[in-house]
Amino acid sequence: MIQPNLFIVGAPKAGTTSLYTYLEDHPGVYMSPIKETNYFTYQAIKEQKLYYKEEHISTLAQYQNQFQAHTTEPVIGEASVSYLFYPRTAKKLHSFNPNAKIVMVLRQSIDRGFSHYLMDSRLGFVDNLSFEDIVFQKNNHPQQELYYQQFIELGLYYEQVKQYFDYFDPNQIKIFLFEDLKSDVGAVMQELYEFLEIDNSFQTELATTHNPFLAPRNALVGDLYKQKWIRSTVTTLLPSGVTTYVKSKFFDKSKKPILSQKNRSYLNQLYQEDWQRLAKLINRNLNHWNA
C-alpha cells in the first residue's frame, strides 16, 4: 500500500495552493492529482452538509488511487485544508501514518476570514449576505452557522493546531505564517525542502500568485464563473499562459472590497486570547496580527 508521508493541512486562504503547486514541481515529491482529497474529513463534511457541493474521496481504494502514479519520489503528499479544522483529524492521520510530516500555513485570522468570504461570495455561495451580517449574525439564513464557521471559527487556530501537537512529535510539524510566504517565498521553500529532507538546491517558478482575488468585470462573467465545470474546463484545457490572459480580460483585481474598521475592531477582540495561546504554542511572536 502506497502511504502518503506529507499532509499540508491548512489553513484555507493562507497559501496552501502555492505550497502544493511548488512542491508538485520538485522531482523528489509526488502530490495527489486532486489537491483537496478531504479523505480523512469526508464523513464530517458530509454530516455537516457543507455547502460547497464538491465530490470528495470517500473510500480507501479511491484514496490509494490518487497515488498509483507514484514512482521513486521519497515524499508522497496531499493538501486538504479541512484537516486543520475538524477535531480528531490529527488522530486519524497519526493512526494512518505516525511517521508523516505535517505542514501548516496560518494567516492573520481576520484577513483570512474576509478573504474566504470574498471567495465564497464570488462563487455564489453566500446569497448576497454581507460580511457584517455574518459576523454579527444579523440574519436568519439557514446556512448562517456554516458561514460563521467558515469565515470566523476557522480562524480560532489554537485548538486546531494543538491537536497535531497532541499526536505528532514537534519535529514532524512545520508551521509557516502567510506573511512568510508574502515576504520571501523562496526562503520558505528552501526551509520546507530541508524539513522534507529533499534536494534544497531545486529552483521552481515562484512568481505566480495562486488563488488571488479576482472580481468579475460584469454580472454575466460572475454567473459563468460560479459554475465549477466551467472553471475546471478552463483550467484543465487551456495552457496556463492563456488562462492568465483570459482572467486579465474578464476579471479585475482592483475591485477588491475593504473590510470596515467596525468589523475589524470587533474581530480583533474576538481573536485576542486565541492568538496569545497560539503564539506560545508555536513559539512565534504574533503581535503584528493586531495591526
URDA-V365051 format. One record per run of one state. SS is the DSSP state (hx for helix, st for strand, lp for the rest). FROM is the first residue (numbers start at 1). LEN is the number of residues. If there is no record, write none. Layout:
SS:FROM:LEN, SS:FROM:LEN
This chain:
lp:1:5, st:6:5, lp:11:5, hx:16:10, lp:26:3, st:29:3, lp:32:7, hx:39:10, lp:49:11, hx:60:6, lp:66:9, st:75:5, lp:80:2, hx:82:4, lp:86:3, hx:89:8, lp:97:4, st:101:6, lp:107:2, hx:109:14, lp:123:8, hx:131:5, lp:136:8, hx:144:8, lp:152:1, hx:153:3, lp:156:1, hx:157:11, lp:168:2, hx:170:3, st:173:5, hx:178:19, lp:197:18, st:215:2, lp:217:2, hx:219:7, lp:226:2, hx:228:10, lp:238:2, hx:240:11, st:251:2, hx:253:3, lp:256:5, hx:261:22, lp:283:4, hx:287:4, lp:291:1
